[in-house]
Amino acid sequence: MLRTHHCGELNIGNAGQNVKLCGWVAKRRDLGSLTFVDLRDRYGITQLSFNETSNPEVLEIVGKLGREFVIQAEGKVTERSNKNLKMPTGEIEIVVEKLTILNMSLTPPFTIEEETDGGEDIRMQYRYLDLRRDNVRRNLMLRHQLAKHVRQYLDGQEFIEVETPVLIKSTPEGARDFVVPSRMNSGQFYALPQSPQTFKQLLMVSGFDRYYQIVKCFRDEDLRADRQPEFTQIDCEMSFIEQEDILNLFEGMIQHLFKEVKGLDIGTLPRMTYEEAMHKYGNDKPDIRFGMEFQYLKPLTEGRNFNVFDTAPCVLAICAPGCGNYTRKQLDELTEWVKRPQIGAKGLIYMFCNADGTYKSSVDKFYTQDDLEKWAKLCGAEKGDLVLVLSGETRTVQKQMSELRLEMGQRLGYRDKNNFKALWVLDFPLLEQDEETKKWHAMHHPFTSPKSEDMDKLETDPGAIRANAYDMVINGVEVGGGSIRIHNKELQGRMFKVLGFTDEEARSQFGFLMNAFEYGAPPHGGLAFGFDRLCSLFGGSDGIRDFMAFPKNNQGRDVMIDAPSAISEQQLGELNIKLRG
Amino acid sequence: MLRTHHCGELNIGNAGQNVKLCGWVAKRRDLGSLTFVDLRDRYGITQLSFNETSNPEVLEIVGKLGREFVIQAEGKVTERSNKNLKMPTGEIEIVVEKLTILNMSLTPPFTIEEETDGGEDIRMQYRYLDLRRDNVRRNLMLRHQLAKHVRQYLDGQEFIEVETPVLIKSTPEGARDFVVPSRMNSGQFYALPQSPQTFKQLLMVSGFDRYYQIVKCFRDEDLRADRQPEFTQIDCEMSFIEQEDILNLFEGMIQHLFKEVKGLDIGTLPRMTYEEAMHKYGNDKPDIRFGMEFQYLKPLTEGRNFNVFDTAPCVLAICAPGCGNYTRKQLDELTEWVKRPQIGAKGLIYMFCNADGTYKSSVDKFYTQDDLEKWAKLCGAEKGDLVLVLSGETRTVQKQMSELRLEMGQRLGYRDKNNFKALWVLDFPLLEQDEETKKWHAMHHPFTSPKSEDMDKLETDPGAIRANAYDMVINGVEVGGGSIRIHNKELQGRMFKVLGFTDEEARSQFGFLMNAFEYGAPPHGGLAFGFDRLCSLFGGSDGIRDFMAFPKNNQGRDVMIDAPSAISEQQLGELNIKLRG
C-alpha cells in the first residue's frame, strides 16, 4: 500500500504518528518561509506543511508541485496552530519529511471545485476531471448508497436478484428500440431491452415468487433534457399478491431508503386516485408539498353575462397566499407566462383579497363584491391573498392550472428540495385514446389488468376502465409505477384485441409470453422505479445527468470517448449490412 | 396476500393452525378414498390431503387438477400419520377445506423434476418451465447469494459500485464488438463493452479510489460450449496500491465467499509463477487438487539410442498412482486418446512399476531395469503405479501432458467437484508473439504494466518481459485475473509502439485515456472475475448456462423468444442502414 491512511481520517488523536498519504494537490499556498499543500483524495483533504527546516530535497519538490499533481507524502501528524474546525482533519497537519511525485498533471481546463469555472461542454469532454469535484463524486456515492439499501431491503423480503438478457428481441410497440445486428444470424437483429417486463413475468411463471433487478434499460428516443438513451431501473415483480401487498411492501422500501440514506422518517404515504389527483391538482404526479388545490368556480360564475366563463365548461381557481401585494407588472408578467405556447392559456383572471375586506378583480365589471366573496370563501382565500382563475375545457384548463400552481408554489418557496412528500396515485385509466387515429393504447403497458368491477366495459366502453395500476410520486416526480398483471391467456387476448393487435401480431410479438401463460401462470404484479431519477431526487437535483458517471449529451453522444463513431467497412461486411447513401 | 404461508415453512409446531397456501400442483396421488396433492412453490413442497369427509365441492375441484395447475388451498395444518422426515414440511399435511384453481396448465412438454425427461432443446424453448426445476432454481439462488456476498465484502472495503455505460465506442483491438447503429448520428455506431476496462481506469483518474461493478459484458465471438455472447463480470479497480495489496484483498474476497456461501475455509492461497505453473503442470491454470506433477526425464534418457527421446528437446513423465494394473486395452485406448487431434501427441510411452519391484515398459528394448528405476524414483512412482511419458518440443509436450494429467486425474477421481483448491498464478509474460505475423500482442491487455526490473527489455527482448499480472485459479479454472496498470503516458506510448500501433491509431482508439493520463493519473490496478464461471464452480457444474436465467444457444439465439429476428424496413431506414444482398 502506498499510504498508511487516507486524507479524510487523521485527527488530533493521531498527533505524533508517522504517516504516509497519497492524493492530488488541490492547492498550494506559499507564505514566504511556510508552504502549505492541501492534499485531496476521495475521503477528504489533509494539510501538508513545509518550512525552512524541511529537507532541501523536499522543498525542491514542493516548488515543482502544480495543481492536480499526484503525490505521496510521508511525515508526522502535528497539531495545527491555526485550526479549521469545519474540516474533520482541520486540527492537524502533516509535517512532511519525504515527498514523491507519483504523477504530474497538466493544468486542468477548469477548476476542480464545487463551484467550477468550467461550462457543461468542457466538463463533459473532461468528465474524468469533472468527476473529481466533490459534489459530483458525492452524487455517485449517494447512488451507491441507495443501490445498497435497495438491495438490503429487498433481500430482507426474500426477493432474488435475477439478471435478464440485454440482447433480446425487437418489438415495434412503444418507444423505439436500439438494435444490434447479429453476425452469426445474418440479416437478423437483437434489440436492447426498454425494460425486462416480459422476462420478469416469465420469472413469475417460473415460480421465482419475488424478483428484483437493478438493471440498465435502453430507449432510442429523441432526448429531452432529463432523458438518457441508457438508464437504470429498480425492477420488481411478485407472485400471489394483490395490489395492497405491493403498495405496502414498496412503501416500506421508500421509507427504508429515506431513513437509511437521509435519516428522514417520511411517514405513511397518502393515497389518491388518478381522478382525485387530476381534480385537485390537474396532474397525475401531484406535488403535495403544498396545498393550493384547485377550486371549481363554475357554479359561482354563472348568470353574470361574463361570456368567457359562461362558455367555458370549467372555471378553475387557486389561491396564492400572501400575493395580494402583486403589482400590475407582476400580474402582466404572470399573464404572459400562462399565455406562452408551452402553457397555452388564453388569459388570466385575478382577484385580490384586500386588507380592508374588499375584493379587486379583473372582472369587477361582471361580478359583485358578494360574488367575489363567495369565490374567496371557496378558495379559502384570506386578506392579503391572490386568487388566480383560468377557464376552458376541463382537461386542458386542469393542465394549465397545474403548471401555474407549480410555478406559484416555486415562487412562494413551497417546493423545498429538502422537504420530501411521497404519495401513491391509484386507479389509472387502463387505456387512452389517440385523438387522431381513435386507436386505444395501453396507458401503462398491454399486460396491465383491468379492475374486475370494470372488466365488462372492455369491449363497450374502454375509456372508462380503471386499471390495477399505481404510481409512486415524490415532490411532483413519478419515481416508480407498476400494475397487477393479467395472468390469464383469454383476458390477455381480449386486451390485445382492444389494442388493435391481430392474432398474428400478438403471437409474433408476445407469443412466448402467451404460451407461458398456458402453463400455470400465477397471479402476479410488480413495479419499476427510475433509479437515476430517484438518485437525483435524493440528491436534491432536477437533472439525472450528474448522478450518472458517464452520461450522454442531448444528441446521444459521449463527447469524452467520442461515441458513437464510424466503424470499418470490414465490420459492416461481417454484419452483412451497409450504410444508405 | 393470497397466502398466509409459503410451501416450505410449516411444520409440526404449526399443527392446528388454519392456513392458506398457493403454488403449483407437483403431483396428485389418488389412493381410493384418499387423495394427496404435493403443492410446490419456490420455498418447498407441502402435502395437501383430501378424503371422503371433505367438502364435495372441494373434491370435485381436486378431480380436475392436473400437473402444474396453480391453486390456492385453505385448511388446517395436521400431523401426518405417515411422516417424511427428509422434508422440512414432512411431518404435517394440510387438510383442505377450501380449494381454488387460480390458473390451469397444459401438460408440460417435460417433467418438472431434477431428473427431467426433457432434452436441452425443448427445455431451452420452454425455459420458463425449465426454471421451475429445483436444481435450476437453486443455481440462480446461488448466483444471487454470491452477488450479495461479493457486494457485502467489497462494500466493507470501501469500494463504490459505479455503473459505466453500455453504449460505448467500438475498438478494433481484441475480440469482435457487438455494435449498435445510432439513429441520431447517422452512419455511426455504438459498441457494447467487452469490459469496462477504460472506464474503470478513468474512474481511478477521477479519484474514486476503489471501484467495483457486477456488470454485463459482450463479445461477438463464435461460441464454444462454455461461452455466451453476454456474460457478467465482477469488475474491480483500486488506486495507490501494489500488486501485493490486490492479491491480499481479493484473496480475502474469495475466502469470504467460500465461507459465507458454502461454509468452507479454503485457507491461504498458494502462489505460483507462470513459469512454475508451466513447468510443473504445463498449464497457466493448474488444477492443484492433485499432484501428478511433471517430471523432466530427458537427462535420464540420453545415450541409449532411443531416437524418439534423443531427438526430442523435452521428455516428460507423470506418475499415475495405482494404475499398474492397466490392461493392454486400456493402454491402447489411452494412446489413441493422446493421439487425437485435440491433443496431438505422436505416441505414448508407459512404464509399469510391478509388485515384485521390476519394471515393464514399452521401451524395454532401449532401457535397462536400472534406467527405469531411476525414472520411477524421479517420478516418485511406487509398486503398482504407472508412469506415462511424452516427448517433443517443450511447450507442445507440456500442453499435451497437461491434458493427459487432467484426464488421468479425472479417471482417478482426484477432481472432486466439492473439493476446492484456489491459487494465484503470477508474473505472466507481458507479450506474446503471433507465430505467423511475428507481431507482439498484449497477453492481458495493452494497459498492463511490465515489471520494473524487466522494463529495459521493452524494445530489445519483448518476449522476456514479465508483467505485473495475476490470475486467480480454482480447480483448474481461471476465475479472475488482472494487473497493475500503466499510469504513465510515456510508458503507455512505448507499449503501444511495441504492439505496433501508430501514434494515430493509438490516439484514435485510446486517445481519451491517454489524455486522462496527462492530468494526474494515480498508480492503480485491478482485476475482474468471470461471475458466471464463479457461479458454476460454486455450483459444482462445468457449464455456465444453467447459472444464467435465459442463456443463448451455440448460434447465439434465444430460442424461447426467437431472437435475434428480422426488423422492419422502416426500422432499417431510420437507422440509415440496409441489408446486403
HADDOCK unambig.tbl for C-alpha pairs under 7 A between the chains (distance, minus, plus):
assign (segid A and resid 1 and name CA) (segid B and resid 240 and name CA) 6.41 0.50 0.50
assign (segid A and resid 1 and name CA) (segid B and resid 241 and name CA) 4.62 0.50 0.50
assign (segid A and resid 1 and name CA) (segid B and resid 242 and name CA) 5.85 0.50 0.50
assign (segid A and resid 1 and name CA) (segid B and resid 245 and name CA) 6.13 0.50 0.50
assign (segid A and resid 2 and name CA) (segid B and resid 240 and name CA) 5.27 0.50 0.50
assign (segid A and resid 2 and name CA) (segid B and resid 241 and name CA) 5.65 0.50 0.50
assign (segid A and resid 41 and name CA) (segid B and resid 207 and name CA) 6.27 0.50 0.50
assign (segid A and resid 42 and name CA) (segid B and resid 207 and name CA) 5.84 0.50 0.50
assign (segid A and resid 42 and name CA) (segid B and resid 208 and name CA) 5.97 0.50 0.50
assign (segid A and resid 42 and name CA) (segid B and resid 209 and name CA) 6.60 0.50 0.50
assign (segid A and resid 68 and name CA) (segid B and resid 519 and name CA) 6.83 0.50 0.50
assign (segid A and resid 68 and name CA) (segid B and resid 520 and name CA) 5.80 0.50 0.50
assign (segid A and resid 69 and name CA) (segid B and resid 520 and name CA) 5.38 0.50 0.50
assign (segid A and resid 70 and name CA) (segid B and resid 520 and name CA) 5.53 0.50 0.50
assign (segid A and resid 70 and name CA) (segid B and resid 522 and name CA) 6.25 0.50 0.50
assign (segid A and resid 102 and name CA) (segid B and resid 522 and name CA) 6.93 0.50 0.50
assign (segid A and resid 103 and name CA) (segid B and resid 520 and name CA) 5.61 0.50 0.50
assign (segid A and resid 103 and name CA) (segid B and resid 521 and name CA) 6.40 0.50 0.50
assign (segid A and resid 103 and name CA) (segid B and resid 522 and name CA) 6.69 0.50 0.50
assign (segid A and resid 104 and name CA) (segid B and resid 519 and name CA) 7.00 0.50 0.50
assign (segid A and resid 104 and name CA) (segid B and resid 520 and name CA) 5.48 0.50 0.50
assign (segid A and resid 105 and name CA) (segid B and resid 518 and name CA) 5.46 0.50 0.50
assign (segid A and resid 105 and name CA) (segid B and resid 519 and name CA) 4.13 0.50 0.50
assign (segid A and resid 105 and name CA) (segid B and resid 520 and name CA) 4.56 0.50 0.50
assign (segid A and resid 106 and name CA) (segid B and resid 518 and name CA) 6.01 0.50 0.50
assign (segid A and resid 106 and name CA) (segid B and resid 519 and name CA) 5.35 0.50 0.50
assign (segid A and resid 108 and name CA) (segid B and resid 519 and name CA) 6.79 0.50 0.50
assign (segid A and resid 128 and name CA) (segid B and resid 202 and name CA) 5.89 0.50 0.50
assign (segid A and resid 128 and name CA) (segid B and resid 203 and name CA) 6.65 0.50 0.50
assign (segid A and resid 128 and name CA) (segid B and resid 205 and name CA) 6.47 0.50 0.50
assign (segid A and resid 128 and name CA) (segid B and resid 206 and name CA) 4.99 0.50 0.50
assign (segid A and resid 129 and name CA) (segid B and resid 206 and name CA) 5.79 0.50 0.50
assign (segid A and resid 131 and name CA) (segid B and resid 206 and name CA) 5.49 0.50 0.50
assign (segid A and resid 132 and name CA) (segid B and resid 206 and name CA) 4.91 0.50 0.50
assign (segid A and resid 132 and name CA) (segid B and resid 207 and name CA) 6.10 0.50 0.50
assign (segid A and resid 141 and name CA) (segid B and resid 160 and name CA) 6.86 0.50 0.50
assign (segid A and resid 144 and name CA) (segid B and resid 160 and name CA) 6.24 0.50 0.50
assign (segid A and resid 144 and name CA) (segid B and resid 161 and name CA) 5.76 0.50 0.50
assign (segid A and resid 144 and name CA) (segid B and resid 162 and name CA) 6.99 0.50 0.50
assign (segid A and resid 160 and name CA) (segid B and resid 141 and name CA) 6.83 0.50 0.50
assign (segid A and resid 160 and name CA) (segid B and resid 144 and name CA) 6.23 0.50 0.50
assign (segid A and resid 161 and name CA) (segid B and resid 144 and name CA) 5.74 0.50 0.50
assign (segid A and resid 162 and name CA) (segid B and resid 144 and name CA) 6.99 0.50 0.50
assign (segid A and resid 163 and name CA) (segid B and resid 549 and name CA) 6.85 0.50 0.50
assign (segid A and resid 164 and name CA) (segid B and resid 549 and name CA) 6.60 0.50 0.50
assign (segid A and resid 164 and name CA) (segid B and resid 550 and name CA) 6.62 0.50 0.50
assign (segid A and resid 165 and name CA) (segid B and resid 550 and name CA) 6.53 0.50 0.50
assign (segid A and resid 168 and name CA) (segid B and resid 563 and name CA) 5.91 0.50 0.50
assign (segid A and resid 168 and name CA) (segid B and resid 564 and name CA) 6.86 0.50 0.50
assign (segid A and resid 169 and name CA) (segid B and resid 561 and name CA) 6.90 0.50 0.50
assign (segid A and resid 169 and name CA) (segid B and resid 563 and name CA) 5.01 0.50 0.50
assign (segid A and resid 169 and name CA) (segid B and resid 564 and name CA) 5.90 0.50 0.50
assign (segid A and resid 169 and name CA) (segid B and resid 565 and name CA) 6.71 0.50 0.50
assign (segid A and resid 178 and name CA) (segid B and resid 180 and name CA) 6.78 0.50 0.50
assign (segid A and resid 179 and name CA) (segid B and resid 180 and name CA) 5.91 0.50 0.50
assign (segid A and resid 180 and name CA) (segid B and resid 178 and name CA) 6.77 0.50 0.50
assign (segid A and resid 180 and name CA) (segid B and resid 179 and name CA) 5.90 0.50 0.50
assign (segid A and resid 180 and name CA) (segid B and resid 180 and name CA) 4.96 0.50 0.50
assign (segid A and resid 182 and name CA) (segid B and resid 564 and name CA) 6.88 0.50 0.50
assign (segid A and resid 184 and name CA) (segid B and resid 555 and name CA) 6.60 0.50 0.50
assign (segid A and resid 187 and name CA) (segid B and resid 566 and name CA) 6.46 0.50 0.50
assign (segid A and resid 187 and name CA) (segid B and resid 579 and name CA) 6.32 0.50 0.50
assign (segid A and resid 188 and name CA) (segid B and resid 564 and name CA) 5.50 0.50 0.50
assign (segid A and resid 188 and name CA) (segid B and resid 565 and name CA) 4.61 0.50 0.50
assign (segid A and resid 188 and name CA) (segid B and resid 566 and name CA) 4.54 0.50 0.50
assign (segid A and resid 189 and name CA) (segid B and resid 564 and name CA) 4.84 0.50 0.50
assign (segid A and resid 189 and name CA) (segid B and resid 565 and name CA) 5.32 0.50 0.50
assign (segid A and resid 189 and name CA) (segid B and resid 566 and name CA) 6.02 0.50 0.50
assign (segid A and resid 189 and name CA) (segid B and resid 567 and name CA) 6.70 0.50 0.50
assign (segid A and resid 190 and name CA) (segid B and resid 563 and name CA) 6.12 0.50 0.50
assign (segid A and resid 190 and name CA) (segid B and resid 564 and name CA) 4.50 0.50 0.50
assign (segid A and resid 190 and name CA) (segid B and resid 565 and name CA) 6.67 0.50 0.50
assign (segid A and resid 202 and name CA) (segid B and resid 128 and name CA) 5.89 0.50 0.50
assign (segid A and resid 203 and name CA) (segid B and resid 128 and name CA) 6.64 0.50 0.50
assign (segid A and resid 205 and name CA) (segid B and resid 128 and name CA) 6.45 0.50 0.50
assign (segid A and resid 206 and name CA) (segid B and resid 128 and name CA) 4.98 0.50 0.50
assign (segid A and resid 206 and name CA) (segid B and resid 129 and name CA) 5.81 0.50 0.50
assign (segid A and resid 206 and name CA) (segid B and resid 131 and name CA) 5.49 0.50 0.50
assign (segid A and resid 206 and name CA) (segid B and resid 132 and name CA) 4.92 0.50 0.50
assign (segid A and resid 207 and name CA) (segid B and resid 41 and name CA) 6.28 0.50 0.50
assign (segid A and resid 207 and name CA) (segid B and resid 42 and name CA) 5.85 0.50 0.50
assign (segid A and resid 207 and name CA) (segid B and resid 132 and name CA) 6.09 0.50 0.50
assign (segid A and resid 208 and name CA) (segid B and resid 42 and name CA) 5.98 0.50 0.50
assign (segid A and resid 209 and name CA) (segid B and resid 42 and name CA) 6.58 0.50 0.50
assign (segid A and resid 240 and name CA) (segid B and resid 1 and name CA) 6.42 0.50 0.50
assign (segid A and resid 240 and name CA) (segid B and resid 2 and name CA) 5.26 0.50 0.50
assign (segid A and resid 241 and name CA) (segid B and resid 1 and name CA) 4.61 0.50 0.50
assign (segid A and resid 241 and name CA) (segid B and resid 2 and name CA) 5.62 0.50 0.50
assign (segid A and resid 242 and name CA) (segid B and resid 1 and name CA) 5.86 0.50 0.50
assign (segid A and resid 245 and name CA) (segid B and resid 1 and name CA) 6.15 0.50 0.50
assign (segid A and resid 512 and name CA) (segid B and resid 560 and name CA) 6.54 0.50 0.50
assign (segid A and resid 512 and name CA) (segid B and resid 561 and name CA) 5.90 0.50 0.50
assign (segid A and resid 518 and name CA) (segid B and resid 105 and name CA) 5.46 0.50 0.50
assign (segid A and resid 518 and name CA) (segid B and resid 106 and name CA) 6.01 0.50 0.50
assign (segid A and resid 519 and name CA) (segid B and resid 68 and name CA) 6.85 0.50 0.50
assign (segid A and resid 519 and name CA) (segid B and resid 104 and name CA) 7.00 0.50 0.50
assign (segid A and resid 519 and name CA) (segid B and resid 105 and name CA) 4.13 0.50 0.50
assign (segid A and resid 519 and name CA) (segid B and resid 106 and name CA) 5.34 0.50 0.50
assign (segid A and resid 519 and name CA) (segid B and resid 108 and name CA) 6.81 0.50 0.50
assign (segid A and resid 520 and name CA) (segid B and resid 68 and name CA) 5.82 0.50 0.50
assign (segid A and resid 520 and name CA) (segid B and resid 69 and name CA) 5.40 0.50 0.50
assign (segid A and resid 520 and name CA) (segid B and resid 70 and name CA) 5.53 0.50 0.50
assign (segid A and resid 520 and name CA) (segid B and resid 103 and name CA) 5.56 0.50 0.50
assign (segid A and resid 520 and name CA) (segid B and resid 104 and name CA) 5.45 0.50 0.50
assign (segid A and resid 520 and name CA) (segid B and resid 105 and name CA) 4.55 0.50 0.50
assign (segid A and resid 521 and name CA) (segid B and resid 103 and name CA) 6.40 0.50 0.50
assign (segid A and resid 522 and name CA) (segid B and resid 70 and name CA) 6.26 0.50 0.50
assign (segid A and resid 522 and name CA) (segid B and resid 102 and name CA) 6.93 0.50 0.50
assign (segid A and resid 522 and name CA) (segid B and resid 103 and name CA) 6.71 0.50 0.50
assign (segid A and resid 549 and name CA) (segid B and resid 163 and name CA) 6.85 0.50 0.50
assign (segid A and resid 549 and name CA) (segid B and resid 164 and name CA) 6.60 0.50 0.50
assign (segid A and resid 550 and name CA) (segid B and resid 164 and name CA) 6.61 0.50 0.50
assign (segid A and resid 550 and name CA) (segid B and resid 165 and name CA) 6.51 0.50 0.50
assign (segid A and resid 555 and name CA) (segid B and resid 184 and name CA) 6.61 0.50 0.50
assign (segid A and resid 560 and name CA) (segid B and resid 512 and name CA) 6.55 0.50 0.50
assign (segid A and resid 561 and name CA) (segid B and resid 169 and name CA) 6.91 0.50 0.50
assign (segid A and resid 561 and name CA) (segid B and resid 512 and name CA) 5.92 0.50 0.50
assign (segid A and resid 563 and name CA) (segid B and resid 168 and name CA) 5.90 0.50 0.50
assign (segid A and resid 563 and name CA) (segid B and resid 169 and name CA) 5.01 0.50 0.50
assign (segid A and resid 563 and name CA) (segid B and resid 190 and name CA) 6.12 0.50 0.50
assign (segid A and resid 564 and name CA) (segid B and resid 168 and name CA) 6.87 0.50 0.50
assign (segid A and resid 564 and name CA) (segid B and resid 169 and name CA) 5.92 0.50 0.50
assign (segid A and resid 564 and name CA) (segid B and resid 182 and name CA) 6.89 0.50 0.50
assign (segid A and resid 564 and name CA) (segid B and resid 188 and name CA) 5.49 0.50 0.50
assign (segid A and resid 564 and name CA) (segid B and resid 189 and name CA) 4.85 0.50 0.50
assign (segid A and resid 564 and name CA) (segid B and resid 190 and name CA) 4.52 0.50 0.50
assign (segid A and resid 565 and name CA) (segid B and resid 169 and name CA) 6.74 0.50 0.50
assign (segid A and resid 565 and name CA) (segid B and resid 188 and name CA) 4.60 0.50 0.50
assign (segid A and resid 565 and name CA) (segid B and resid 189 and name CA) 5.32 0.50 0.50
assign (segid A and resid 565 and name CA) (segid B and resid 190 and name CA) 6.68 0.50 0.50
assign (segid A and resid 566 and name CA) (segid B and resid 187 and name CA) 6.47 0.50 0.50
assign (segid A and resid 566 and name CA) (segid B and resid 188 and name CA) 4.55 0.50 0.50
assign (segid A and resid 566 and name CA) (segid B and resid 189 and name CA) 6.03 0.50 0.50
assign (segid A and resid 567 and name CA) (segid B and resid 189 and name CA) 6.71 0.50 0.50
assign (segid A and resid 576 and name CA) (segid B and resid 579 and name CA) 6.08 0.50 0.50
assign (segid A and resid 576 and name CA) (segid B and resid 580 and name CA) 5.41 0.50 0.50
assign (segid A and resid 577 and name CA) (segid B and resid 577 and name CA) 6.58 0.50 0.50
assign (segid A and resid 577 and name CA) (segid B and resid 578 and name CA) 5.58 0.50 0.50
assign (segid A and resid 577 and name CA) (segid B and resid 579 and name CA) 4.42 0.50 0.50
assign (segid A and resid 577 and name CA) (segid B and resid 580 and name CA) 5.22 0.50 0.50
assign (segid A and resid 578 and name CA) (segid B and resid 577 and name CA) 5.59 0.50 0.50
assign (segid A and resid 578 and name CA) (segid B and resid 578 and name CA) 5.47 0.50 0.50
assign (segid A and resid 578 and name CA) (segid B and resid 579 and name CA) 6.27 0.50 0.50
assign (segid A and resid 578 and name CA) (segid B and resid 580 and name CA) 6.38 0.50 0.50
assign (segid A and resid 579 and name CA) (segid B and resid 187 and name CA) 6.33 0.50 0.50
assign (segid A and resid 579 and name CA) (segid B and resid 576 and name CA) 6.05 0.50 0.50
assign (segid A and resid 579 and name CA) (segid B and resid 577 and name CA) 4.41 0.50 0.50
assign (segid A and resid 579 and name CA) (segid B and resid 578 and name CA) 6.25 0.50 0.50
assign (segid A and resid 580 and name CA) (segid B and resid 576 and name CA) 5.40 0.50 0.50
assign (segid A and resid 580 and name CA) (segid B and resid 577 and name CA) 5.23 0.50 0.50
assign (segid A and resid 580 and name CA) (segid B and resid 578 and name CA) 6.38 0.50 0.50
